Every structure is written in structure tokens, then in C-alpha cells.
């Protein structure tokens, strides 16, 4: 840069709204949002999640209604997470393989209601189905075993694909699961089903309200540090992403979101692939708490944080604020 003040006044471009819009480098639209939804049993059920103000668990009919709402708002994709009842949970998470489980019924309801007007992203992991709250199978010492878990995840992914899922999102962080799922999808004729891998998922303190929402928080024995990533590590995230892309992931995800924007940027610059981030439950709850305490304007906080994801390099963001943000952007 050779120009200097007063030949160059940076405020010239900021002096009016039309000019700010013209020079704006990052644009956020409803098409950048994925809306996570929690599914529960029953009919006509809406169960507010106490630790996530404004977020509810919905019965399958309610999920279908939310899908129609998302289409009206211009949100292109929903992410589903089931709240499996205790009686259907087991050590081996067998309910994940039932073609009549909450996830499969919700997928079918969305497709019946909206067809291909909206995408359905499904979580592949066993924690919503296990009685111990871990994402995989345990050995006698309580360690989450890798290869046996992967075999179950493959069957879970096929079950969801056959129900109509558009995007399989393995969130378990087992080694080798993307390759195994990709091969199974190909062999099963599901050539167009995408894999969005939770490639860099950290063992974070920000997941608490989510575990309340899916009913695994009170069940969890131990922690998940033997398979989720150490928050201190960045180079390891790049290795994880490289492996998942080589194994057949169409896109990758960084989770959590705002505390890991440096990882989003590094992944985008290194691999030049679609990168998504999950603005997780703890992040959502903090924004809601700040707004409730009068520490900031809710609408402004929501939009500013989502812009930060896009500026860092995200192709899209999973956020519980999706519907609210879409309404603000469409106003």
C-alpha cells in the first residue's frame, strides 16, 4: 500500500449504508445455515430444553412442521438428533440400527412433507442410543473400542441412508469410520449420499446443554478424551481432516465453533474444501444468557457471530439460531 492519509481515507467507504453494502467482503444468507433439531417420542409434543432457552425437542410431526418452516425461511438443510427413551437404550446401542427408530421416522416425515426441497443431515454416533452415554462400544475396562464400534456405525449409516438421509455426519471420531461408511454407501447403491465428517471434534466443555437435549448427559460414565481431540492441538486437526478427505468425506466440520475459528481458517487454507462449523449448545446458551442479562443485543450478537464463521472460511454453520437468523436476514 502506497497511499496515505489524507489521499486515502478508510472512512470514505463506511460513510453511508449503500457504500458499506457495496464494499462488504463477507455475506451471510439463510442458505448458509443448517438447523439442528431434537426428536422425541409422542405426537404433538414440544419439550423445551431447560439449558437451551428457546430450543425444544419435537415429536416427529413437529419435526415435519419445522422442515416446512425451514423451507419457507430459505434454510437448505436440517440436522437431526434423537432423544432416545431410556428403555430403548442399551450397552450396544442397538436402537441405532432399528429402521423404526426416531431418526428414521423423522427423516421419512421430512421427506414426505418437503421432498427434495430440503436436505436432511443425520448424526452417526452411538451416544444417543447407549446406556452409558459414550459414542461407541465399551470393553471390560470401560474403554471405547474402535473397530467394533466402526462396524456398528456403518450399519447405522446404512440404516439412515435407506430411510432417506441426504448427508451422513459421523460425529464419533473413531479412526477409519469415514472409509468404512463410504464403501458401504457405494456398495449399497447410495452413491449420492454425502458424508460431512466431524473431522476435528474437540473434547470440549461447551457440549453440556446438547447432552441434556439428547438425554445422554446424566448417563455419561467418564469422559470422551480418548477419542475426541485435545483442545490444545491444531496440527492434529489438520491430520484428521486429511485422513477423512482421503477416506471419502465430501465436506468436513470443526466442532465447537467460535473457540476454534483458527482451526476453520487453517483447514480452509490448507485443503480448499467445503468446511462447516457447529456453533454448539454452550455457545448458543452463552449468547442467550448475555442477551437476557442485558450484556448485548441478541439479534446483533447472533448475526455477528455467524458472520465470523463465514469470514473465517465456513461454507455453512450448524446453529440453533438458524430460524431466528434467517428471519432477521429476510427482514
N, C-alpha and C positions, 0 to 999 in steps of 0.2 A: 504494500500500500504506500503510494507516494503522496497522496493528497493529505492536507492537514487543515485544521481549523483556521480561518472561517470558510475556506474553499469547500471543505467537507463539513457539513453539519449533520450528524446522525439523526437528529431530531426531525429533520425535514420530512422523512418518510413516515414518522409517527404522528404527524401533526393533525391528521384527520382520519376518520374511520375508513373511508374508501381507500385511502393510501395504505393504512395498516393492513387491510384485507388484500390489497394488491401485492404487497411485499411479504405476506405471510409465508413462511417456509414449511410449516407443518400443518396439515389439515386433518381434522377429526370428523368422521361422519358415523351415522348408525351402522354402516356396513363394516366398520372396524371393530364391532363389538360381538362378543359371544356371551350369552346369558346363561349362567349356571342355575339349575333348578333342582330342588329336592323333592323326591317322590315318596309318598307314604301310602299305606293301605286305606281302604274305605272308598266311599263315594260322597262327593260334595264336601270333602274335608279340606280345611285350611288350618294348619297348626303353626302359629307364629313361633319362631326360634328366638328364645329369650335373649341369647347372647348376640343375635344379629337383628337389631331393630329394623323392621320393615321387610324382613325376609321370612318366608313361610315354607313349610312342607305342604305339598299339594297332592291330593289323590289324583289318579290317572286322568279323570275327567277334567280336573283343574289344570293339569299339565297341558292337555289339548287346548284348553281355553287360552293359556299363556302363549302357546305356539301361535294361535291366531292373532293374539295381541302383538307378538314379535313381528309377524309378517306385516301388520299394519304400520308398525314403527320403523320398518326397514332393517331390522336386526336379522342377519343372514343365518345364524346358527344358534342352537341351544345345546348346552352341556348338561347331561343328566347324572344324578347321584341318588341312589336309593337309601331310604331309611328302613332297613330290613328288621322286621319284628324279632324279638329275642327268641321266640320259639322256632324260627326258621334259620337261626344262626347255629353254626357247628364248628368244631375244630378244623375241619377240612374245607369249610366254605362251600359246601355242595350246592347251596341255593343259587350260587352264581351261574350254575350250569342248567338251571331249570328254564325251559322255554316259556314258562308262565310266570317268571319272577317279575318284580316291579319294573325293572329296567326294560325288559322285553315288552311288557304290556304298555309302558309309556311310549316306547319307540313306535309301536304299531298305532297307538292312539294319535300320535302326532302326524304320522304319515296318512292315516285315514282322514284327519282334519285338514291337513295342509298339502299333502302330496309332496312334490319336489320344490315347493315354494320356500322351504326352509330346510337347512341341514340339521342333522342330529349327531352330536358328538357324544360318545359313551366312554365312561371311565372303566378301565380294565385294571382291577386290583381286587384283592380279597378282603380288605379291611371292612367293607360294609356287610360282609357275609360271615366273618369268623366270630366265634365266641370269645376270642382272646384279643381282637382288635388289631392284630398285625396284618400286614399286606400279603402274607404268604403262609405257607405251611411250616409248622414247628417240628424240630426233632426233640428227642427226650430231654435235652438240656435247655430247651426253650429258644434255640437259635433258629432263625428263619432260613430254611434251606432253599437254595437257588433253583437247581434243575428240576426238582419235583414240583416246585411252585410254577415254573415256566410251563410245564406240561398242562397244568390246570388253567393257566392264563390263556393258553392257546385255545382250549375248549371254550373258555368264557368269551373270547373274542369272536369265535365262530358262531356261538350262540347269539351274540348281539348282531353280527353281520346278517345272519339268517332272519332276524327279526326286522331288519331294515335299516340298521345303523349306517350312516354315511362316513363317519370318521371314528376310528378306533383310537383311543388315547390311553395307552398303558402308563399308569402312574406309579407303578410298584417299585421301579428301579432295580429289578432283577437283571443280572447280566444275561445277554443273549436273547431277551424276550422279543425284541423287535424282529430279528431274523426269523425266529420260530413262528411268530404271528404272520409275518409277510408270506412265508412259504405256505402256511396253512390257508391263508386267504386266496392265494393263487391257485392252489390245488383244489380249493372248494368252489372255484369259479367266481370269486368276489374280486374281480380284477380292478374295479373302480372304487373299492372301499379304501379310503385314505388311512394312513397312520400318522397321527400327531403325537410324537413321543414326548413324554415328560422326560426330556434328556438331562436337564440339570435341575433336579428337585432336591432342595436342601432340607436337612433335619432342622426345621425352623420352629421358633416359639410362636409363630403367627397363625398356627393351624387350629387353635383351640375351639373357636366357635364352629368351624366346619365339623369337627368331630362330635360336637353336640348335635349338629343338624342331622348327621347320618347315624347317630346313636352308638358310635364306637368309643367315644371319649371315656366313659366310665368303665369300659371293658378292657382298655389297653393295659397289657401287662408288660412292663419295661418300657423301652423307647425304640426308636427306629434308626438309630445311628449306625447300625451295621449294614444298612443298605441305602439310606438317604445320605446326601452329601454333607460334609463338614462345611458350615458357613464360612470358615476361614479360607476355603480353597477356590481359586479361579482357574488355574491351568487344568485342574482335574475336570472342570466343567467342559472345557474345550475337547478334552479326550473323550468324554462321554458323548458329546454331540457328534464328534467324528465317527465314533463307533455306530451310533444309531442311524446316521445317514448312510453309512456303508451297508448297514443291515436292511435298509429299505424304508426308512421313515420319509414321508413326504414333507413334513414340517417338524419343527422342534419347539419345545416350550421350556421357558425358565420359570421356576416357581420357588419362592414368592416373587412379587413384582418389584415394587419401588425400592426395597433394600438391595436389589440385585440388578439395577439398571446398568451397572458396569459390565455385568455378565452378558446382558442382552446386546449391548454395543459390541463387545468383543466377539460374540458369536456371529452377529450380522456382518461385521467387517471381515472375519476370517473365512466364513463359509458362503456368504451371499445367497442364503436360502431363506424361505419364509420362517420367521421367528415370532412366536407368540409368548405372551407372559400372562400369568394368572395373578390378578390383584386379589389376594386371598382374604379369607374371612377376617383375620386380625386387622388387615389394612382397612377393610370396609368398616369394621367396628370402630376403629380409631377415628375415621372421618366422621362417622355418625356421632361419636362421643364429643368430638371437638365442636361440631355444629350445635349439639344440644347444650354444651357449656357456654356457647356464645363466643368461642375462640376463633371462629371463622364462618364465612357464609357457605352453607352446604353446597349450593349449586356451583359456586366458584371453585370450591375445593375439589368437587367431583370432576369438573371439566379440566382443571389444571393438572390433576394427577394423570388423567387419561391422555392428555396432550404429551405429558412427559414420557409415557410409554412409546407413543408414536415417534417422538423426537429422538428417542434412544435407538429406534430401528425396528420396532414391532410392526408386523403386518396386521396384528389384531390383539385384542385384550379380552380375556375372560374376566368379567366383573359383575358383581351383584348389583351394581349401579346401572347395568346396561339399559333397562327400560327407562329409568329416570333420565339418564344421559341422552338417550335417543329422543325423549320428549323435549329436552332442552335444546338439542341440536335441530329439531324440526320446528321449533317455535318461530 
